[in-house]
Amino acid sequence: MKSIVFALLTLVSCAHEVRIAALPIGELRKDHEAVAPQVMVTSQGKATSASALEILAREGNIIDAFVAASFVVSVERPQSTGIGGGGFLVFYSKKENKAYAFDFREVAPILAYKKMYLDKEGRPQTILSQEGALSVAVPGLVAGLYEIHKKFGKLKWEDVMAPAIDLAENGFPLYPHLKEAIHERSHLLRLDPELLKIFFTDKGEVPHLGQTIKQPQMAETLKLIALKGRDGFYKGRVANSITQTIRRHKGVMSLRDLRSYEMKERTPVKTMYKGNKIFTMPPPSSGGIHVLQILKILEPYKLSKYGPQSVEAIHKTALAMQRAFKDRAEYLGDPDFVSVPTAGLISPEYLKQMSEFINSDSAIPSQDVKKANLPYESSETTHFTIADSEGNMVASTQTINGWFGSGLSAKGTGIILNNEMDDFAQKEGTQNLFGALGGNKNLVEAKKRPLSSMTPTIVVAPNGEAVMGLGSPSGTRIINCVAQTLLNTYEYQMPLYEAVAATRIHHQFVPDEIRIESPYFPESVEKELKEKGHTIVHKELGCSIQAIKKENGQWVGVSDPRGAGLAEGF
Ligand code: GLY
């Protein structure tokens, strides 16, 4: 994606013609945009999208397609996600007129404790939470998929697992993102003889693009899970291998941790926005709350009158993001352990104060961002979205955290173990892999879930039909990428492709800067933002929005042109 050139896109669908900085359309649009009358899938992997479509074509339901895609993406994107990790699902059931949120996030092992990543002087030892056995949290993906399928699935469990087994056995051609990830984490992967065999040539080199990547041990592990359900992972051979690997590398996760893992059903957070209901992921994700905050803080400003990417719109959007991320550090954590004031943080009274606070013509230094009164109570990662012909939708974000997680694989299983423990705060005020500021409520505790930014989101129209679903990888940037895609769609009325392709910004309170991705904005816009006191940094955000929207009675699917995904339907 480094060769992207600056492009201006003319939006004719708006009331007035607006030119926006965006990824160039044209050949990039192939694979990344699809239109279909019945069903649609957008994901970051070609085999992943194909598996969900295959299941739907075979009369499987949307949950069968979700489970198949989850296992396939675990094989196809081992750098981003996998059965050694966890995730979230937001599912809208048209028949019940109900949105569900499922949390199969990893949890801290029973022997984890608050100061486990601090040295004797109390200094954070980031390496321990990012690499190796102590960085591994108890995986939740298999338990989540199994329980969700048991509740809603139609096809047999082993049938929905078949496409992933096939892909692991027969392999797929190496693609650029995976090659880059192998290169980046090669110091870790080379230490593990089994990962060395899968991800390097016989001569120990990073393979060429197009070379087949097979995962035979993963295929055997998946067959065991197909046969035994969740017990195939959390008990017996696989569980023993995971815990022996962890013990050998001086970690603390045990068989008791694996046996006691529980998926949680949560209540989605929701708000009304521009006449539609938005349902998104509640804590332990911070993403849903902050996306809703950003949208509602900005709503009174009617930014469409300034136009997308105008100085005023970028300025106000950055201030809204800055405010939301201040709350993230202060209020968010695992709701089973700390009290998270979810209702207060998205209440109209609170958001009105937040809107008033950003009524400033100039940048507000992060140290001056005021605290609002709560009225009551207290790259990496992957995403896919599926819509079916019955008005149901799923949006699911899954992860092993950093590229190749902890860099450890459980011997003989092909499972790459996550490094999700890094999403905890090592101590208050420290920053994690994504630079997220650690708050008091997100300190390590046994069996606690680390705070996430993953934001699977579904928009439901007043007639009860799901009309849009989306999400993205990329840590804290997910929140702002999802918020901007919704703003582009509903505030600026952009067609979906343009809403996804448009240049995006990111402000996360600390560092106090607006990060802008390529192809950036015109110089004059950035000059005016600097005059308002903003610090501008040019850096990619790493998001890869996978979105589906109903447009003119058809499903439009867009897989972010920044990635190598596939939007496809029938
Ligand atoms: N591991 C990235 C997130 O959950 O936000």
Boltz pocket constraint, residues with backbone or C-beta under 6 A from the ligand:
constraints:
  - pocket:
      binder: B
      contacts: [[A, 381], [A, 399], [A, 400], [A, 401], [A, 402], [A, 420], [A, 423], [A, 451], [A, 452], [A, 453], [A, 454], [A, 475], [A, 476]]
      max_distance: 6.0
